[in-house]
Amino acid sequence: MLLPLAAGALLLRYVWPAPAPASPRARVSEPTARVDDKTQRIRGKVVDVDGRPVRSATVRVVVPKSPFTVLREATSDGNGAFSFAELDPGRVLLVADHYPEGFGTGEEVEVTPDKSEEVTLVLSATSGVRGTVVDGSERPVSGAMLAVSGVPWRLPNATTDTAGAFRMIVVPDQATAIVASAQGFKSATVVLEHREPRTELVVRVRLSPGSPVQGDVRSAEGEPVRGARIVACAGQSASEVAATSDADGSFELPPSAIGCNAFAQMTGFAATEPTPVVEGSPLHLRLRAGGGIEGVVVDERGTGVPAFSIGIESFMAEKSVTSFGSFMQPRYDRGPRTFEDPRGSFLWDKLMPGDYVLTASVKGKPLVRSATLSVQSGAVTRGVRIVMAAGGSVVGHIVDDHDNAVADVDLAFDSVSSIVESSVYARSDASGNYRLDGAPAGPFSVKARKRGFVLHVASGLRVASGATLREDMKLTPDDGKGGVDLAGVGANLVASPEGIVVSGVRPDDPAARAGIQPGDRIVSIDGESTEGMSVTDAIQRLRGKAGTNVGVSVERPITRQIVDVVVVRAAIAR
């Protein structure tokens, strides 16, 4: 029968008893005194109820007492055959399982040094369990997890559907209980006692609400941390919960956090490891020491730049923090920070572990990106060298739609960084001519702005340091509706733990026409991998002259299929 062990577990009744023959047992032959291979102490075959061999069945040698201990494990071959060699003398039990054929238990076998046993294990459907999980108000609980306990090997769990229903097809005779757990509830355990073979049981499990979970956050040295942000159920549930630690490091999470993972993060520290939130158990979270980046900023001659700014262009947290599925990056100080040192030295400490790309800015010079820098907990990444190039120059002539020169047009580099503004500006003269120095290597964009005209953005530009590029522009009068004169693919991009992801496309824009969809991860652009690339760098590579092509490889979010497309750039209405 089935007995409740914890409050809330209720047996209803036996259902659907099977009129089938007696439970199949393993057939053990008479011991053979001597065999050709004396090392094979036990060998045999796994078959179904019709005597057909079962391939890939898992066969285990266990100690025939409770709690069970698995001594050896093997897999049956194409003929259903298996063998175990060099077993220690003693009594053992043979068990096998394979879905959907079921589960088989053999007689106990005495292992002796000079004898071998031939065993046939017959698989058959065992007694299953199905039922419903509800809360204290008899409302169905969806997403509850049901696990089999009492056997020393892993069995598939069951999950309740939207009606709170579940079904476990194979529950071995050795199983002692079924444990039900769900987010926000206390777990309930249902004891399994003697059951008739080939009989399905039906149960109704009632879960009681959990209690708030107390916890504390401390540093690696054991000191309480005030103001740490604790997050639970990130990426595991739509009901993500958060808390902030008090002066003594303590916090409280609501019952809805039970069954989720939780972690704490704080500026200047490495985030804690994900920790399960368990009913009735205090949650102790320990922040780890942060890391740092140390380096120099120099000019093209190798001379230190005495004054500069540095910001964090992109950051990818270590895998232990980004393993929550949809969980976005932790909060961190991106800067920019200003440094003054005659040798151009800088040290940015108290950084969370992960991969960083820095952007350095010096007045009158183009912004420069560092390589991807890995930061470890409690360590400083040293030897970073950022070289500030003089940059190229962009010159040209600006006219209106009647080819008349336009003076006093403000020009600047557009979308060069997500955290540092370019300090390079220029203005067209009375003849409509301009010169904009300090251009990055590219690709880059130049924006031209003047009251009464639509903002014009010339994109897809490249120029070597010390070289000059000519880019003439024609401005369109503003009809009062505003807008931007820009060519590209029309995809909105965001940074995610997986990389650069498309957050949206409009039906009439080139990206949508080429088949790019929201949720796609950008893998490469014109054959260049986006790994370590910032969103602004990806945007610049997707922009370009109207009518030109750009090759884009994307990964679908669910199937992980890589899709290669060619997008024809066009004017993007804004």
LOZA-240622 format. One record per residue (C-alpha): x, y, z; residue in one letter. Coordinates in steps of 0.001 Angstrom, whole numbers, padded with zeros to 6 digits, always signed. Last residue first. Example, Ala and Ser with C-alpha at 12.3 -4.5 7.8 and 13.67 -1.06 7.14 Angstrom:
<pts>
+013670-001060+007140S/+012300-004500+007800A/
</pts>
This chain:
<pts>
+013588+056567-038353R/+013455+055130-041864A/+016402+052932-042795I/+017801+053410-046298A/+018965+050068-047667A/+021590+047410-047094R/+021187+044143-048986V/+021444+041321-046466V/+023089+037999-047309V/+022103+035145-045007V/+023836+032232-043282D/+021809+030240-040738V/+023428+028314-037881I/+020955+026014-036106Q/+020957+026232-032329R/+017402+024773-032492T/+016077+027061-029763I/+017773+030461-030159P/+018593+030282-033907R/+022235+031115-034569E/+023021+033871-037046V/+025577+034295-039832S/+025536+037655-041635V/+026974+038571-045039G/+026698+042249-045955V/+025674+043549-049376N/+025726+047080-050816T/+022608+048800-052177G/+022587+051602-049607A/+026095+052318-048372K/+027058+050801-045061G/+025879+049777-041594R/+026182+046189-040410L/+029850+046578-039533R/+029212+049758-037531Q/+026431+048030-035576I/+028716+045120-034706A/+031338+047523-033330D/+028659+049298-031273T/+027439+045974-029850V/+030937+045066-028712S/+032916+042214-030278M/+034451+039583-027965G/+033083+036800-030169E/+031492+038519-033175T/+033447+036362-035624S/+034413+038030-038910E/+033078+036272-042019G/+031220+039297-043344D/+029539+039568-039941I/+029714+036551-037633S/+027701+034706-034971V/+024856+037190-034436I/+022445+035493-032040R/+018877+035327-033324D/+016277+036252-030709G/+014302+038510-033041P/+014496+037108-036590Q/+016791+037526-039591I/+015103+036191-042740G/+016617+038429-045418A/+013422+040521-045621R/+013572+041023-041855A/+017153+042301-042005A/+016377+044582-044982P/+013603+046560-043218D/+009921+046274-044100D/+008886+043916-041297P/+010767+045770-038548R/+013448+043885-036643V/+013918+043397-032908G/+016227+042270-030104S/+018848+040651-032320V/+021475+039146-030010V/+025174+039856-029502I/+026793+037259-027237G/+025469+034376-025123E/+025456+036367-021866P/+023531+039084-023720S/+024370+042348-025491A/+021615+044001-027528V/+021041+044616-031245L/+018213+046302-033170N/+018183+045295-036836A/+017524+047703-039705G/+020089+046470-042241V/+021963+049707-042900G/+021599+053129-044512A/+020931+056362-042602L/+019197+059690-043269D/+017622+060303-039874V/+014200+061661-038988G/+012470+064935-038184G/+008831+065417-039130K/+009132+069152-039758G/+009907+068818-043449D/+013643+068767-042733D/+015649+069654-045825P/+017868+066828-047126T/+021632+067133-046763L/+024088+066024-049458K/+027480+064770-048321M/+030977+064444-049740D/+033299+061868-048136E/+037006+062097-048916R/+039340+059900-046871L/+042758+061012-045663T/+045615+058852-044320A/+047614+059262-041091G/+045952+056260-039464S/+044202+054240-042170A/+040698+055128-043330V/+037409+053209-043371R/+033802+054373-043795L/+030745+052079-043701G/+028498+054943-042651S/+027550+058506-043628A/+024830+059647-041222V/+022673+062653-042167H/+020360+064299-039623L/+017500+065821-041629V/+017953+069525-042244F/+016492+072729-040764G/+018979+072854-037890R/+022274+071339-038867K/+023754+067898-038111R/+026257+065747-040004A/+027010+062292-038576K/+030141+060360-039482V/+030168+056562-039282S/+032925+054026-038684F/+034344+050816-040122P/+036827+051665-039182G/+040411+052670-038554A/+039251+055390-036185P/+039077+059009-037402A/+041051+061609-035456G/+040575+064511-037865D/+037353+065884-039366L/+037871+068379-042188R/+034986+070337-043669Y/+034008+072262-046794N/+030610+073903-047212G/+032081+077070-048695S/+031302+079119-045566A/+033074+076524-043421D/+031841+073100-042226S/+032198+072349-038542R/+034381+069758-036752A/+034315+067523-033674Y/+036547+064888-032027V/+035983+064197-028315S/+034215+060886-028987S/+031893+059953-026144E/+032817+056935-024022V/+030266+054346-022790I/+028517+052691-025757S/+031296+053533-028159S/+031863+054865-031682V/+028158+055389-032292S/+028610+058431-034569D/+031811+060355-035300F/+031212+064101-035328A/+030218+066893-037720L/+028345+070141-037053D/+027214+071900-040214V/+028029+075609-040075D/+027943+076155-043846A/+025879+074409-046529V/+027052+074769-050118A/+024247+074818-052689N/+023739+071626-054666D/+019958+072164-054836H/+019337+069245-052424D/+021779+070838-049984D/+025557+070704-050138V/+028432+069499-047939I/+032002+069149-049252H/+034523+066671-047954G/+037355+065700-045652V/+037795+062706-043300V/+041122+062340-041531S/+042950+059304-040132G/+043902+058393-036627G/+046757+059582-034435A/+046914+056126-032876A/+046511+055593-029142M/+048253+052346-028193V/+046734+050331-025332I/+049113+048018-023462R/+047876+045517-020833V/+050810+043955-018960G/+048871+042845-015892R/+045615+041011-015146T/+045264+041374-011370V/+044096+038397-009281A/+041604+037794-006438G/+038908+036380-008737S/+040119+036139-012334Q/+039959+038767-015086V/+040276+037851-018780S/+041033+040679-021208L/+039598+040787-024734T/+041877+043042-026792A/+041750+046736-026046S/+039662+049190-028023R/+040858+052626-029135V/+038872+055847-029435L/+040180+058285-032027P/+042323+061202-030922K/+041527+064852-030159G/+041121+064310-026431K/+042261+060852-025376V/+039816+057953-024953S/+040485+054291-024104A/+037863+051578-024586T/+038223+048365-022583L/+037028+044872-023525V/+036459+042594-020549Y/+036068+038854-019935D/+034937+037638-016524G/+035612+037995-012811P/+033976+041044-011159M/+036293+044022-010936L/+037591+045493-007673K/+040574+047109-009382D/+041146+049358-012382W/+044845+050209-012489L/+046314+052759-014887F/+049730+053826-016156S/+050267+056505-018820G/+053810+057197-017617R/+053029+060758-016517P/+049858+059525-014747D/+046349+060968-014802E/+043386+058611-015093F/+039727+059406-015783T/+037141+056658-015393R/+034450+055920-017938P/+032938+054047-016273G/+031355+050639-016714R/+030644+050012-013024D/+028937+046630-012823Y/+025462+045155-012627R/+025338+041460-013413P/+024723+040335-017011Q/+021316+039015-017982M/+019695+035822-016717F/+017859+034098-019586S/+019577+030753-019001G/+020894+030815-015424F/+024447+029759-016292S/+025647+033350-016606T/+027073+033573-013073V/+029052+030309-013019S/+030108+030971-016620K/+032161+034061-015768E/+030580+037377-016682A/+030996+038785-020188M/+031815+042477-020245F/+031838+045032-023048S/+033025+048601-023578E/+034368+049052-020063I/+035563+052654-019914G/+038950+054346-019865I/+039758+058035-019871S/+043107+059714-020571F/+045758+062045-019149A/+049566+061602-019150P/+049812+059492-022339V/+052971+057396-021999G/+055394+057508-024908T/+055457+054418-027131G/+055941+056409-030339R/+052350+055682-031457E/+051007+057071-028179D/+050826+055170-024893V/+048145+053932-022461V/+049528+051610-019791V/+048324+048542-017932G/+046677+047010-014855E/+043346+045178-014819I/+041782+043959-011561G/+040113+041120-009703G/+037341+040866-007134G/+037460+038773-003978A/+034651+036252-003557R/+031231+036874-002103L/+029919+034213+000250R/+026207+033375+000428L/+024733+031505+003410H/+021075+030580+002950L/+019440+029304+006120P/+017650+025949+005663S/+013909+025535+006392G/+012895+025150+002738E/+015938+025009+000468V/+017186+027774-001845V/+019889+026204-004016P/+023167+028167-004260T/+024675+029766-007378P/+028302+030686-006559E/+028765+034178-005178T/+029537+037114-007434A/+033103+038425-007521A/+033461+041579-005501F/+033998+045301-006067G/+030382+046054-006866T/+028176+043501-005167M/+026526+040313-006323Q/+024594+037606-004478A/+023345+034270-005789F/+020156+032234-005626A/+019042+028964-007220N/+015373+028058-007156C/+013400+025438-005237G/+012215+027897-002614I/+012313+031463-003991A/+008504+031739-003910S/+008724+031510-000111P/+009963+035124+000010P/+013685+035867+000480L/+015068+037482+003623E/+018368+039288+004079F/+021264+039537+006537S/+024632+041167+005863G/+024770+042887+009261D/+024095+046278+007686A/+021222+044843+005636D/+021401+042746+002443S/+019216+043618-000519T/+016542+041312-001936A/+015450+039928-005289A/+012764+037690-006771V/+012284+036369-010294E/+008668+035289-010827S/+008952+034340-014499A/+010925+031341-013397S/+014288+029664-013832Q/+016171+032418-015677G/+016849+034217-012415A/+014977+032265-009710C/+016761+034120-006899A/+018717+037380-006897V/+020527+038878-003903I/+021923+042393-004272R/+024602+043300-001737A/+023918+046533+000162G/+025772+045621+003348R/+028390+042895+003414V/+029118+041033+006662P/+032812+040134+007095E/+033816+036491+006631G/+037113+037162+004841E/+035636+036081+001489A/+032924+038653+002097S/+029607+037883+003738R/+025976+037703+002683V/+023282+036353+005004D/+020152+034282+004792G/+016581+033793+005914Q/+014044+031948+003781V/+010379+032896+004082P/+008143+029910+004806S/+006840+027356+002318G/+003231+026785+001392P/+001981+023225+001888S/+001856+020768-000999L/-001001+018288-001415R/-000273+015129-003370V/-003147+013174-004914R/-002196+009635-005798V/-002944+007016-008472V/-001268+003649-008517L/-000648+001563-011623E/-000380-002196-011265T/+001925-004422-013289R/+003192-006131-010148P/+001191-005670-006906E/+002647-003046-004616R/+004304-003382-001217H/+005313-000067+000327E/+005897+003292-001334L/+006089+006268+001032V/+004942+009643-000323V/+007178+012621+000501T/+006096+016260+000351A/+008403+019232-000298S/+007527+022580+001216K/+006292+025048-001368F/+007469+028218-003146G/+008857+026468-006215Q/+007735+022884-006325A/+008719+019596-004770S/+007248+016078-004769A/+009249+013119-003413V/+008235+009563-004316I/+009202+006827-001893A/+010857+003449-001280T/+011815+002365-004798A/+013062-001245-004846Q/+009952-002415-006715D/+010961-000153-009586P/+008752+002811-010661V/+008304+002850-014446V/+005575+004928-016084I/+005663+007982-013820M/+002628+010132-014637R/+001861+013723-013703F/-001124+016059-013394A/-001104+019588-011929G/-003555+020797-014594A/-000862+022956-016202T/+001408+019907-016405D/+003245+018240-013550T/+006849+017204-014023T/+008220+013662-013786A/+011763+012661-012957N/+013717+010054-014915P/+015580+007533-012744L/+019111+007882-011407R/+020694+004957-009641W/+020970+003928-006014P/+017243+003211-005573V/+015292+004525-002583G/+013957+007735-004106S/+011817+008440-007167V/+011417+012100-008120A/+008429+014342-008744L/+008964+017965-009834M/+006117+020494-009713A/+005808+022585-012888G/+002087+023147-012469S/+000419+023105-009057V/-003307+022450-009319P/-005510+024434-006913R/-006831+022406-003967E/-006605+025411-001642S/-003630+023908+000202G/-001797+023362-003082D/-002333+020575-005604V/-000269+017807-007214V/-002171+015249-009280T/-001731+011570-009992G/+000238+008840-011675R/+002381+006017-010388V/+003647+002993-012265G/+003897-000658-011249S/+006422-002390-013442T/+006348-002935-017182A/+008407-005987-017958S/+012030-006779-018608L/+013268-010346-018384V/+016838-010816-017127L/+018552-014003-018237T/+021503-015092-016118V/+024395-017513-016749E/+026572-017757-013644E/+030303-018463-013590S/+032269-020539-011090K/+035840-020734-009824D/+036148-017641-007603P/+032562-017626-006259T/+029765-015055-006781V/+026475-016159-005220E/+023566-014765-007217V/+020348-013233-005883E/+017466-013694-008259E/+017001-011165-011011G/+015059-007915-011234T/+013715-006453-014469G/+012415-002980-015368F/+010461-001572-018277G/+010294-002106-022027E/+009899+001658-022643P/+012570+002374-021517Y/+015326+000063-020384H/+016069-001308-016957D/+018150-004082-015439A/+018750-005527-011970V/+021132-008307-010827L/+021523-008944-007078L/+024759-009893-005347V/+025950-012497-002818R/+029685-012694-002192G/+033044-013180-003894P/+034571-010082-005517D/+033746-009575-009183L/+036546-009929-011722E/+034323-009836-014799A/+030739-008783-015477F/+028944-009736-018674S/+026193-008506-020987F/+024188-009821-023939A/+021019-008293-025363G/+022058-009422-028825N/+022804-005843-029913G/+024829-005250-026749D/+023645-004861-023162S/+025088-002004-021125T/+027136-002436-017938A/+027204-001290-014294E/+029176-002474-011277R/+028942-002354-007475L/+025739-000337-007008V/+024850-000078-003305T/+021266-000529-002160F/+020223+000939+001177P/+018883-001607+001847S/+020247-005036+001056K/+021020-007074-002022P/+024339-005374-002936V/+023951-004305-006542V/+025209-005458-009947V/+023610-003218-012562R/+022397-003775-016123V/+021402-000814-018308T/+019586-001916-021461A/+021267-000781-024667S/+019775-003600-026793R/+016904-005776-025611V/+016833-009340-026932P/+013362-010685-027823R/+011866-013191-025366G/+008294-011909-025644D/+008423-010308-022183V/+011554-008405-023199D/+015085-009812-023104V/+018372-009020-021314V/+021098-011640-021645K/+023734-013260-019496G/+027125-013156-017912R/+028354-013288-014344I/+031829-014243-013087R/+033492-013586-016429Q/+037159-013868-015383T/+037094-017660-015726K/+036855-017409-019506D/+036551-020966-020912D/+034208-022067-018176V/+034527-024530-015264R/+032037-025724-012686A/+028992-024289-014395T/+026313-023114-012016P/+022788-024289-012919E/+020982-021634-014920S/+019368-018523-013474V/+016109-017330-015018R/+015201-013797-014044A/+011634-013321-012972R/+008549-012327-014890P/+005630-011233-012680S/+002752-013680-012914A/+000567-013521-015962P/-001446-010454-016995A/-004820-009532-015476P/-003511-006030-014789A/-005029-003934-012033P/-006316-000670-013501W/-006454+001492-010408V/-005330+001331-006798Y/-006717+004093-004606R/-006457+007619-003229L/-003244+007922-001262L/-002545+011374+000198L/+000720+013304+000624A/+000041+016685+002287G/+001854+016213+005549A/+004886+013990+005146A/+005165+010195+005238L/+001853+009338+003603P/+001336+005603+003031L/+000950+003654-000220L/+000000+000000+000000M/
</pts>
